[in-house]
Every structure is written in C-alpha cells, then in structure tokens.
C-alpha cells in the first residue's frame, strides 16, 4: 500500500506507549495496532484529529504517500 503510517515514529519521539495513546484517543489498542501497522482501510477524521492533538503533530507527520513500484518493471524473479 502506498500510504505509510508513521505513528511509531511519533510515539518514539513523544516517548509514549501504544496503550497510553489508545486510551487517550479513545480507541482500543487492537484498533490502534491495525492503524499503526498499515492494515487499516480507512481512518476517521475524528481519530486523526485525536491522534494529532495527543501527539502534538500534523496529519502529515503521521501519514505519507510512497509510490508503488511498477508491476513487472524490475528484474525477473530469480535473476
């Protein structure tokens, strides 16, 4: 997926544990883990707002886009 979630980076900068963040933004640690690990298909703006408020950051500090490598554009497997 070309959207990269950098919650881990902000947690480390703020010296905060995942459980504490989940509690402060009002979601379960399991749901935060889904978001943090890039497995979420969507993010509510209210959740994004709460993340930014608690972590004292901007949405761009948490989310970034990286282009996918083109399919078949590289060397063949096993080469």
Phi and psi restraints in degrees (value plus and minus 20) as a CYANA .aco file:
   2 UNK   PHI     -98.0   -58.0
   2 UNK   PSI     -28.5    11.5
   3 UNK   PHI    -112.2   -72.2
   3 UNK   PSI     101.0   141.0
   4 UNK   PHI    -124.7   -84.7
   4 UNK   PSI     111.8   151.8
   5 UNK   PHI    -121.7   -81.7
   5 UNK   PSI     102.2   142.2
   6 UNK   PHI    -128.8   -88.8
   6 UNK   PSI      17.8    57.8
   7 UNK   PHI     -82.5   -42.5
   7 UNK   PSI     -57.9   -17.9
   8 UNK   PHI     -77.0   -37.0
   8 UNK   PSI     -60.4   -20.4
   9 UNK   PHI     -82.0   -42.0
   9 UNK   PSI     -66.4   -26.4
  10 UNK   PHI     -89.2   -49.2
  10 UNK   PSI     -56.1   -16.1
  11 UNK   PHI     -80.9   -40.9
  11 UNK   PSI     -64.1   -24.1
  12 UNK   PHI     -84.3   -44.3
  12 UNK   PSI     -62.2   -22.2
  13 UNK   PHI     -83.7   -43.7
  13 UNK   PSI     -53.7   -13.7
  14 UNK   PHI    -112.9   -72.9
  14 UNK   PSI     -22.3    17.7
  15 UNK   PHI      32.8    72.8
  15 UNK   PSI      29.7    69.7
  16 UNK   PHI    -140.0  -100.0
  16 UNK   PSI     123.5   163.5
  17 UNK   PHI    -105.6   -65.6
  17 UNK   PSI     133.2   173.2
  18 UNK   PHI     -78.8   -38.8
  18 UNK   PSI     -64.1   -24.1
  19 UNK   PHI     -80.8   -40.8
  19 UNK   PSI     -60.4   -20.4
  20 UNK   PHI     -86.0   -46.0
  20 UNK   PSI     -61.2   -21.2
  21 UNK   PHI     -83.7   -43.7
  21 UNK   PSI     -66.2   -26.2
  22 UNK   PHI     -77.5   -37.5
  22 UNK   PSI     -64.5   -24.5
  23 UNK   PHI     -83.4   -43.4
  23 UNK   PSI     -63.5   -23.5
  24 UNK   PHI     -89.6   -49.6
  24 UNK   PSI     -49.8    -9.8
  25 UNK   PHI    -115.8   -75.8
  25 UNK   PSI     -26.8    13.2
  26 UNK   PHI      63.4   103.4
  26 UNK   PSI      11.0    51.0
  27 UNK   PHI    -147.4  -107.4
  27 UNK   PSI     145.0   185.0
  28 UNK   PHI     -94.2   -54.2
  28 UNK   PSI     132.0   172.0
  29 UNK   PHI     -77.7   -37.7
  29 UNK   PSI     -53.7   -13.7
  30 UNK   PHI     -84.4   -44.4
  30 UNK   PSI     -63.5   -23.5
  31 UNK   PHI     -88.1   -48.1
  31 UNK   PSI     -56.6   -16.6
  32 UNK   PHI     -85.1   -45.1
  32 UNK   PSI     -58.3   -18.3
  33 UNK   PHI     -83.0   -43.0
  33 UNK   PSI     -59.8   -19.8
  34 UNK   PHI     -80.4   -40.4
  34 UNK   PSI     -64.7   -24.7
  35 UNK   PHI     -87.2   -47.2
  35 UNK   PSI     -67.2   -27.2
  36 UNK   PHI     -82.2   -42.2
  36 UNK   PSI     -55.3   -15.3
  37 UNK   PHI    -109.1   -69.1
  37 UNK   PSI     -13.8    26.2
  38 UNK   PHI      56.8    96.8
  38 UNK   PSI      -1.8    38.2
  39 UNK   PHI    -116.2   -76.2
  39 UNK   PSI     -25.7    14.3
  40 UNK   PHI     -93.3   -53.3
  40 UNK   PSI     123.7   163.7
  41 UNK   PHI    -114.1   -74.1
  41 UNK   PSI     -35.5     4.5
  42 UNK   PHI    -177.3  -137.3
  42 UNK   PSI     140.4   180.4
  43 UNK   PHI    -155.2  -115.2
  43 UNK   PSI     107.8   147.8
  44 UNK   PHI     -90.9   -50.9
  44 UNK   PSI     123.1   163.1
  45 UNK   PHI     -82.2   -42.2
  45 UNK   PSI     -53.5   -13.5
  46 UNK   PHI     -84.1   -44.1
  46 UNK   PSI     -57.1   -17.1
  47 UNK   PHI     -89.2   -49.2
  47 UNK   PSI     -63.8   -23.8
  48 UNK   PHI     -81.9   -41.9
  48 UNK   PSI     -62.0   -22.0
  49 UNK   PHI     -81.8   -41.8
  49 UNK   PSI     -64.0   -24.0
  50 UNK   PHI     -84.7   -44.7
  50 UNK   PSI     -60.9   -20.9
  51 UNK   PHI     -79.3   -39.3
  51 UNK   PSI     -66.8   -26.8
  52 UNK   PHI     -84.4   -44.4
  52 UNK   PSI     -59.0   -19.0
  53 UNK   PHI     -86.4   -46.4
  53 UNK   PSI     -68.6   -28.6
  54 UNK   PHI     -89.1   -49.1
  54 UNK   PSI     -61.3   -21.3
  55 UNK   PHI    -105.8   -65.8
  55 UNK   PSI     -23.6    16.4
  56 UNK   PHI      31.6    71.6
  56 UNK   PSI      39.6    79.6
  57 UNK   PHI    -165.5  -125.5
  57 UNK   PSI     159.8   199.8
  58 UNK   PHI    -123.0   -83.0
  58 UNK   PSI     137.0   177.0
  59 UNK   PHI     -73.4   -33.4
  59 UNK   PSI     -55.4   -15.4
  60 UNK   PHI     -87.0   -47.0
  60 UNK   PSI     -36.6     3.4
  61 UNK   PHI     -97.3   -57.3
  61 UNK   PSI     -40.4    -0.4
  62 UNK   PHI    -123.0   -83.0
  62 UNK   PSI     -48.8    -8.8
  63 UNK   PHI    -146.6  -106.6
  63 UNK   PSI     117.6   157.6
  64 UNK   PHI    -165.3  -125.3
  64 UNK   PSI     137.0   177.0
  65 UNK   PHI    -128.0   -88.0
  65 UNK   PSI     114.0   154.0
  66 UNK   PHI    -148.8  -108.8
  66 UNK   PSI     111.0   151.0
  67 UNK   PHI     -84.7   -44.7
  67 UNK   PSI     125.8   165.8
  68 UNK   PHI     -96.0   -56.0
  68 UNK   PSI     127.6   167.6
  69 UNK   PHI     -91.0   -51.0
  69 UNK   PSI     120.7   160.7
  70 UNK   PHI     -83.1   -43.1
  70 UNK   PSI     118.7   158.7
  71 UNK   PHI     -87.3   -47.3
  71 UNK   PSI     109.1   149.1
  72 UNK   PHI      54.8    94.8
  72 UNK   PSI     -13.4    26.6
  73 UNK   PHI    -103.1   -63.1
  73 UNK   PSI     -33.7     6.3
  74 UNK   PHI    -121.6   -81.6
  74 UNK   PSI    -188.5  -148.5
  75 UNK   PHI     -89.9   -49.9
  75 UNK   PSI     128.6   168.6
  76 UNK   PHI     -82.1   -42.1
  76 UNK   PSI     130.3   170.3
  77 UNK   PHI     -81.1   -41.1
  77 UNK   PSI     120.2   160.2
  78 UNK   PHI      62.2   102.2
  78 UNK   PSI     -16.4    23.6
